[in-house]
């Protein structure tokens, strides 16, 4: 499915709609350049999961954990990782077993660990406009605007 958003708020709203249909155990593999809107989408995803915590980029911490909603959200940034081996070293499998949602920025750096993931590709098409393509995942069939 492909969507056009015209502002960061619309990008967040689309993330919120996806978060509302997730059932737990999903991996969201983001693709997009720096500043494309991956963290904005994740802010909405958190809201859709019922999480009210402030969502920030996990660039320097590798993973931020958000709880308090109907499902936990684990927000990863793989920019600094060189391989999937490093991902497994930080406990990737443990996060998968916790039944939450794993949102992974720079997923292409650990592509072999993203099998079966819902892919969210975000492309800048203007100053604030984004083309967002969402592929995969059973819950995504329930996504509508």
Secondary structure, DSSP 4 states (H G I P E B T S, - for coil): -EEEESSHHHHHHHHHHHHHH--SS-EEEEE--TTSSHHHHHHHHHHHTT--SPP---TTTSEEEE-SSSS-EEEEE-TT--SHHHHHHTTHHHHHHTTSEEEEETGGGGGGG-TTPEEEEEEE-SSS-EEEEEE--SGGGG---
